[in-house]
Structure formats: structure tokens, C-alpha cells
Amino acid sequence: MKVITISSNKLSQTETREQLAELAKNFSPLVYKLIQAFLTWLTGKPYQGQQLLFKSCKEYELTTAMASLLGGGVASSIIYNSSPLLFPLLLISWIVTVGGARKTLTCIIHRCVHYQFWGDKPDLILAEILSTLILVQGFDGYRHDHVKCHHHVDKFATFENDPDAKFMLLLGFHPGLKDDNN
């Protein structure tokens, strides 16, 4: 996230995350670290020089994706089959479930089609299991569309050959689209 300010007729960019790093400086070091860890999680960007609370690994990412997907699904089922007074909680359980499915596709299966999770054969097997679980395109189809079309040097981000770019065009994002707020 960047805030664009105008100073002396030039555009300069101030990193919002660096400004957020100043928040809670007057608290104890532990509270400051926890607040900054939350802000990093929320924004997806650490401030310059920030030390990680823990280093994530692929097994952690897989475990949290499955916990979110399956936990949200189980919670949805329990809530749906219980009192109608709990139905407002159904929305939260759906959000957790969809978040788990999204993380499964965009983080785990995506790394598998690049053979960057565990390696060739294990990645193929894992991607097939997970794509079946969340009912999305299988390994071969996704790998073809993503690696052969989307990442292909002659086709990357061309609307004729790139499925991801075609989808962005379908959503209304066109090359050179200007922000209406400026």
C-alpha cells in the first residue's frame, strides 16, 4: 500500500507500512511486536527490518489451508443443522471455508503445478487430491493453462492466449485502464 503525495511539483511515494510501524511504539516491546505482526498479517507487507515471529513452511501452509477448508465446512454443517438462531454464524463459517479453498488453489496447487512444493510426482498427486477436494481444474489442465499459456514467454499477459489475462478482461480490467479517482 502506498500513499501518493505531491511535494514540490513531484510525486513522491510514502510507504504506508513504514508509517504503521510507528504505531504502538510507546507500548511494551512484546505488545509492539504483536501489533506489528498483526499489521503485517493484515497488509501482507512487513515494515523494513521487521523480524518474523516465526518462519512459515509449506507444511504449515498446507495444514492451515486444510484446517480452514475442513473446519469451515464442518462448522457450516453443524450450524446449518442446529438452531436458526445460529444462522448468522453461517456467513462466518462460509468465509472461513472459501478462504481455505482459495488458499488451497492459489498457494498449494499453484506451487504444485510449478513443481515447487515437494517435487515432481508428489506435487502431481497432491494437486490431484486437492483439486478433487475443492472441485477445480485437475493438475494437467491447470498446469497447461497456467504454465504453458499464462507463463509462456510469447503469451504472458496477452489477452488472446493467456487464460488469466482473458479472465481479467472479462471482469472489465482493460490495458491502460485509468483510476477514476485521479
Buried (B, 14 or more C-beta within 10 A) or exposed (E): EEEEEEEEEEEEEEBBBEEBBEEBEEEEEEEBBBBBBEBBEEEEBBBEEBEEEEEEEEEEBBEBBBEBBEBBBEBBEEBEEEEEEEEEBBEEBBEBBBBBBBBBBEBBBBBBBEBEBBEEEEBBEBBBEBBEEBEBBEBEEBBBBBEEBBBEEEBEEEBEBBBBBBEBEEEEEEEEEEEEEE
